[in-house]
Amino acid sequence: MEDKLYDLADLFKVFGDSTRVRLLYELLSGEKNVGDLSDALNMNQSAVSHQLRLLKQSDLVKVRRDGKSMYYALSDDHVESIIKIGMEHITEKKK
């Protein structure tokens, strides 16, 4: 059980970076390529790609190739739930 708790702590560390959270939030509306995400977050593509790589390693995003383009999406409904529940939590706290 202790190993699972360490894994859970590692998962939450990924959410500790505002850029990664912004990327995940942007992907709530559907899959996007690096260019779309770079424009939405007003960041260079290299920085976005680096963060996406970390999100993929943590199984929070998945990648689909279409020709030369790579499209990123949330890996499953759990990721969407984590983001939405987190937003509900901070929204309720501010009331």
C-alpha positions in Angstrom: 0.0 0.0 0.0 2.8 2.4 0.8 4.1 2.1 -2.8 0.7 3.2 -4.1 0.7 6.2 -1.8 4.1 7.3 -3.1 2.8 6.9 -6.7 -0.2 9.0 -5.7 2.1 11.7 -4.3 4.1 11.6 -7.5 0.9 12.1 -9.5 -0.1 15.1 -7.5 3.4 16.6 -8.0 2.7 16.7 -11.7 -0.3 18.8 -10.9 1.9 21.2 -8.9 3.0 23.0 -12.0 0.7 25.7 -13.3 1.8 25.3 -16.9 0.9 21.6 -16.9 -2.5 22.3 -15.2 -3.2 24.9 -17.9 -2.4 22.4 -20.6 -4.7 19.8 -19.0 -7.4 22.4 -18.7 -7.0 23.4 -22.3 -7.4 19.8 -23.3 -10.7 19.5 -21.6 -12.3 20.9 -24.8 -10.7 18.1 -26.9 -7.5 17.1 -28.6 -5.1 19.8 -29.9 -1.7 19.9 -31.5 1.4 21.6 -30.0 0.8 24.7 -32.1 -2.8 25.1 -30.9 -1.6 24.7 -27.3 1.3 27.1 -27.7 -1.1 29.7 -29.1 -3.6 29.2 -26.3 -1.0 29.4 -23.5 1.1 32.1 -25.3 4.2 29.9 -24.9 6.8 28.7 -27.3 6.3 25.2 -28.8 9.5 23.8 -27.2 8.3 24.6 -23.7 4.9 23.2 -24.4 6.4 20.0 -25.9 8.5 19.6 -22.8 5.5 19.8 -20.5 3.4 17.5 -22.7 6.2 14.9 -22.5 6.0 15.0 -18.7 2.2 14.7 -18.8 2.5 11.7 -21.2 5.1 10.0 -19.0 2.6 10.4 -16.1 -0.2 8.9 -18.3 -2.3 12.1 -18.1 -2.3 12.7 -21.8 -2.2 10.5 -24.9 -0.9 11.2 -28.3 -2.3 10.5 -31.8 -0.3 10.9 -34.9 -1.9 12.2 -38.1 0.7 12.4 -40.8 3.5 14.6 -39.4 1.2 16.2 -36.8 0.9 14.9 -33.2 -2.4 15.5 -31.4 -2.7 15.5 -27.6 -5.8 14.6 -25.5 -6.5 13.7 -22.0 -5.7 10.1 -21.5 -9.1 9.2 -19.9 -12.1 10.3 -17.9 -10.2 10.2 -14.6 -8.0 13.1 -15.7 -11.0 15.1 -16.6 -12.6 14.3 -13.2 -9.5 15.3 -11.3 -9.4 18.7 -13.1 -13.2 19.3 -12.6 -13.2 18.2 -9.0 -10.2 20.4 -8.3 -12.0 23.4 -9.9 -15.1 22.7 -7.8 -13.0 22.6 -4.7 -11.3 25.9 -5.2 -14.5 27.6 -6.4 -16.3 26.4 -3.2 -13.5 27.6 -1.0 -13.7 31.2 -2.4 -17.4 31.5 -1.6 
